Amino acid sequence: MDKQFSDFGIGEEIIQRLNAAGITAPTAVQQKIMPLVAEGKNLMFQSETGTGKTFAYLLPILQRLCEKSQNSNSVRILIASPTYELASQIKAQVRLVSDVKCALCIGGAPISRQVELLKEKPQIVIGGPARLLELIHLKKLKADAVETLVLDEADRLLSPELRNDTEGLLERLPRRVQLIGNSATVSDYTRKVLQSARDAIDRAASANNSSKETEASGNESGTIEFVTMPTEDVLRKRITHIAIFAERRDKIDTLRSFINAVKPKKLLVFTAKSDQIENIASKLRYRKLECEALSAKIGKQERKAAIDRFRSGKVAILVTTDLASRGLDIPDVTHVVQMDLPQTQDFFIHRAGRTARAGKTGMNCVIGDAFELENFAKLEKKLKIKVYPKILYKGKLLAPRPDAEGNDVGDEADGDNNGSGK
């Protein structure tokens, strides 16, 4: 018999809201993780993109808050996120299933407004580690009653550029705090840093003779349980990977031709070069291809508006840096185009994983020069994916077939998928 949310202690009110959103049964990662979160375990879990990681930790946390609503005047849950977009998405998912008060506190936005939000006594605060730490230092965010800290996209939060703020945040929380981390990719480095940070909390607490806190805690041991979910092989089984050669100067024209050929329902275009975002977007708009642009240089409200228009389907194309590759769950993305090959394998996986979510299929296309496609071939072997070389010929996306003179022409009868996913 299939498992239901009620089998994991999730209450009827939350279940009704899930059903209204079309979510009727827990995913594999949710079935595995929800009981561990409910037990108060320190936990780091890894699961592929699109498998439902956010609700895996969020549902049992919200249920716990509902059951202890009498203590509603203190911040009980902190959720740290590496980007504004992901933090906003998490807040939206809280609101989808619960009326628990929730505040968004992100760097780059006026801190005075966030201080006012904290005066409204939210139980959940979501934000970047630097801003959360700043609010604690200013004594505007009281951390004494925090029961759970979630590190959403923990590998990014513990990367060298964010590690100090994340560890600083951990050090300001009570020893009893439950620590939950998750990501689609978890390196040995992340595991070691997370466990050492947890150990540092325990050592500091011991030095401060916090025996009472230890007794009150459900986490007498600071050991973190690491859970890696069996792969659903989304990258190989549900995503068609293609490669299109283009010199750097021709890449945007190639992208335009690709869009006209496949007519994607919803397309995410990635580039690592933030200064190219507006250039790509403006050239697409010049060719009557309506799109939105997203980068760290754009204001928070503009970024939110861009994502909302893309999410709702008002525009079919969103051009972005890797800002949107981390954890952002936008329904029905049919195609991803990578205008360059990212420096790390993890970023490639996160980018590609924006499509083929929730059991669907999708296409991931790399438009690269000779050097990039050579590296893509190496990545193909490393990730054990199948990459189909393609050309754009007479308005169609085709497999290359050399003619008698050695020129590449299109061949429609190549046997593999030329459309939008397998």
MOGIKA-V699591 format. One record per pair of residues at least 4 apart in sequence whose C-alpha atoms are under 6 Angstrom apart, sorted by the first residue. I is the first residue (numbers start at 1). GAP is how many residues later the second one is. D is the distance in Angstrom with one decimal. If there is no record, write none. Layout:
BEGIN
i->I gap->GAP d->D
i->I gap->GAP d->D
END
This chain:
BEGIN
i->4 gap->21 d->5.4
i->5 gap->5 d->5.7
i->6 gap->4 d->5.0
i->14 gap->83 d->5.3
i->17 gap->80 d->5.2
i->18 gap->5 d->5.0
i->19 gap->4 d->5.0
i->19 gap->5 d->5.2
i->26 gap->4 d->5.6
i->29 gap->4 d->5.9
i->30 gap->4 d->5.5
i->30 gap->26 d->4.2
i->33 gap->23 d->5.8
i->34 gap->22 d->5.4
i->34 gap->26 d->5.9
i->36 gap->5 d->5.7
i->37 gap->4 d->5.8
i->38 gap->22 d->5.6
i->42 gap->136 d->5.4
i->42 gap->137 d->4.8
i->42 gap->138 d->5.8
i->42 gap->182 d->4.8
i->43 gap->137 d->4.8
i->43 gap->181 d->5.2
i->43 gap->182 d->4.8
i->43 gap->183 d->6.0
i->44 gap->136 d->5.7
i->44 gap->137 d->4.5
i->44 gap->138 d->5.5
i->44 gap->182 d->4.8
i->45 gap->137 d->4.9
i->45 gap->181 d->5.8
i->45 gap->182 d->4.6
i->45 gap->183 d->5.7
i->46 gap->136 d->5.7
i->46 gap->137 d->5.2
i->46 gap->138 d->5.4
i->46 gap->182 d->4.8
i->47 gap->137 d->4.9
i->47 gap->182 d->5.3
i->48 gap->136 d->4.7
i->49 gap->135 d->5.6
i->49 gap->304 d->5.4
i->50 gap->307 d->4.4
i->50 gap->308 d->5.5
i->54 gap->4 d->5.9
i->55 gap->4 d->5.4
i->65 gap->4 d->5.8
i->73 gap->48 d->5.2
i->74 gap->49 d->5.8
i->75 gap->47 d->5.9
i->75 gap->48 d->4.3
i->75 gap->49 d->5.9
i->75 gap->71 d->5.9
i->76 gap->47 d->5.1
i->76 gap->69 d->5.7
i->76 gap->70 d->4.2
i->76 gap->71 d->5.3
i->77 gap->47 d->4.7
i->77 gap->69 d->5.6
i->77 gap->71 d->5.0
i->78 gap->46 d->6.0
i->78 gap->47 d->5.1
i->78 gap->48 d->5.9
i->78 gap->71 d->4.9
i->79 gap->47 d->4.7
i->79 gap->70 d->5.8
i->79 gap->71 d->4.6
i->80 gap->46 d->5.9
i->80 gap->47 d->5.2
i->80 gap->48 d->5.3
i->80 gap->49 d->5.6
i->80 gap->71 d->5.1
i->81 gap->6 d->5.6
i->81 gap->46 d->5.7
i->81 gap->47 d->5.2
i->81 gap->71 d->5.4
i->82 gap->46 d->5.7
i->82 gap->75 d->5.9
i->86 gap->242 d->5.6
i->87 gap->40 d->5.9
i->94 gap->4 d->5.8
i->101 gap->21 d->4.6
i->101 gap->22 d->5.7
i->102 gap->20 d->5.1
i->102 gap->22 d->4.7
i->102 gap->23 d->5.7
i->103 gap->22 d->4.8
i->104 gap->21 d->6.0
i->104 gap->22 d->5.0
i->104 gap->23 d->5.8
i->105 gap->9 d->5.9
i->105 gap->22 d->4.7
i->106 gap->21 d->4.9
i->106 gap->22 d->5.5
i->106 gap->25 d->5.9
i->107 gap->24 d->5.3
i->129 gap->4 d->6.0
i->129 gap->36 d->5.6
i->129 gap->37 d->5.4
i->130 gap->35 d->5.3
i->133 gap->36 d->5.4
i->135 gap->5 d->5.3
i->135 gap->6 d->5.2
i->136 gap->4 d->6.0
i->136 gap->5 d->4.7
i->143 gap->30 d->5.9
i->147 gap->30 d->4.7
i->148 gap->29 d->5.2
i->148 gap->30 d->4.5
i->148 gap->31 d->6.0
i->149 gap->30 d->5.1
i->150 gap->30 d->4.7
i->150 gap->31 d->5.7
i->151 gap->30 d->4.5
i->152 gap->29 d->5.9
i->152 gap->30 d->5.5
i->153 gap->29 d->5.6
i->153 gap->30 d->4.6
i->154 gap->27 d->5.4
i->154 gap->28 d->5.6
i->154 gap->29 d->5.9
i->155 gap->31 d->5.9
i->155 gap->35 d->5.6
i->157 gap->5 d->5.4
i->158 gap->4 d->5.9
i->158 gap->5 d->4.3
i->159 gap->4 d->5.4
i->164 gap->4 d->5.9
i->171 gap->30 d->5.8
i->176 gap->41 d->4.8
i->176 gap->43 d->6.0
i->190 gap->4 d->6.0
i->205 gap->5 d->5.5
i->206 gap->4 d->6.0
i->233 gap->4 d->5.7
i->234 gap->4 d->5.0
i->235 gap->4 d->5.5
i->236 gap->149 d->5.3
i->238 gap->123 d->4.7
i->239 gap->122 d->5.7
i->239 gap->123 d->4.9
i->239 gap->124 d->5.3
i->239 gap->182 d->5.9
i->240 gap->123 d->4.7
i->240 gap->181 d->5.1
i->240 gap->182 d->5.9
i->241 gap->122 d->6.0
i->241 gap->123 d->4.9
i->241 gap->124 d->5.9
i->241 gap->146 d->4.9
i->242 gap->123 d->4.8
i->242 gap->145 d->5.2
i->242 gap->146 d->4.6
i->242 gap->147 d->5.6
i->243 gap->122 d->5.7
i->243 gap->123 d->4.9
i->243 gap->146 d->4.8
i->243 gap->147 d->5.9
i->244 gap->123 d->4.9
i->244 gap->146 d->5.3
i->244 gap->147 d->6.0
i->245 gap->122 d->5.9
i->245 gap->123 d->5.3
i->245 gap->124 d->5.6
i->246 gap->4 d->5.9
i->246 gap->5 d->5.6
i->246 gap->122 d->5.6
i->246 gap->123 d->5.2
i->247 gap->122 d->5.0
i->259 gap->4 d->5.3
i->261 gap->134 d->5.4
i->261 gap->135 d->5.0
i->266 gap->50 d->4.6
i->266 gap->67 d->4.8
i->266 gap->68 d->5.4
i->267 gap->50 d->4.8
i->267 gap->66 d->6.0
i->267 gap->68 d->4.8
i->267 gap->69 d->5.7
i->268 gap->50 d->5.1
i->268 gap->68 d->4.9
i->269 gap->50 d->4.6
i->269 gap->67 d->5.9
i->269 gap->68 d->4.8
i->270 gap->50 d->5.2
i->270 gap->51 d->5.5
i->270 gap->68 d->4.8
i->270 gap->69 d->6.0
i->271 gap->50 d->5.1
i->271 gap->68 d->5.2
i->271 gap->69 d->5.9
i->272 gap->49 d->5.4
i->278 gap->4 d->5.8
i->284 gap->5 d->5.1
i->285 gap->4 d->4.9
i->285 gap->5 d->5.3
i->291 gap->24 d->5.8
i->291 gap->26 d->4.7
i->291 gap->27 d->5.6
i->292 gap->14 d->5.6
i->292 gap->26 d->4.8
i->293 gap->25 d->5.8
i->293 gap->26 d->4.8
i->293 gap->27 d->5.9
i->294 gap->9 d->5.9
i->294 gap->26 d->4.7
i->295 gap->25 d->5.9
i->295 gap->26 d->5.8
i->307 gap->4 d->5.8
i->308 gap->4 d->6.0
i->309 gap->5 d->5.1
i->309 gap->6 d->6.0
i->310 gap->5 d->5.2
i->311 gap->19 d->5.8
i->324 gap->4 d->5.9
i->325 gap->25 d->5.3
i->325 gap->26 d->4.7
i->333 gap->22 d->5.0
i->334 gap->21 d->5.8
i->334 gap->28 d->4.9
i->335 gap->27 d->5.7
i->335 gap->28 d->4.8
i->335 gap->29 d->5.9
i->336 gap->28 d->4.7
i->337 gap->27 d->5.9
i->337 gap->28 d->4.7
i->337 gap->29 d->5.8
i->338 gap->28 d->4.7
i->339 gap->28 d->5.2
i->340 gap->28 d->6.0
i->347 gap->4 d->6.0
i->349 gap->4 d->5.9
i->352 gap->12 d->5.8
i->355 gap->7 d->5.4
i->356 gap->4 d->4.6
i->356 gap->5 d->4.2
i->356 gap->6 d->4.7
i->361 gap->60 d->5.3
i->362 gap->58 d->5.7
i->362 gap->59 d->4.2
i->363 gap->57 d->5.5
i->363 gap->58 d->4.8
i->368 gap->4 d->5.2
i->368 gap->5 d->5.6
i->379 gap->4 d->5.9
i->380 gap->4 d->5.6
i->380 gap->5 d->5.2
i->390 gap->8 d->5.4
i->390 gap->9 d->4.6
i->390 gap->10 d->5.9
i->391 gap->6 d->5.9
i->391 gap->7 d->5.4
i->391 gap->9 d->5.9
i->392 gap->4 d->5.5
i->392 gap->5 d->4.7
i->393 gap->17 d->6.0
i->398 gap->12 d->5.1
i->398 gap->13 d->5.8
i->398 gap->14 d->5.7
i->399 gap->11 d->5.6
i->399 gap->12 d->5.3
i->400 gap->8 d->5.6
i->400 gap->9 d->5.6
i->400 gap->10 d->5.0
i->401 gap->7 d->5.5
i->401 gap->8 d->5.3
i->401 gap->9 d->5.7
i->401 gap->10 d->5.7
i->402 gap->4 d->5.3
i->402 gap->5 d->5.2
i->402 gap->6 d->4.5
i->402 gap->7 d->6.0
i->403 gap->4 d->5.5
END
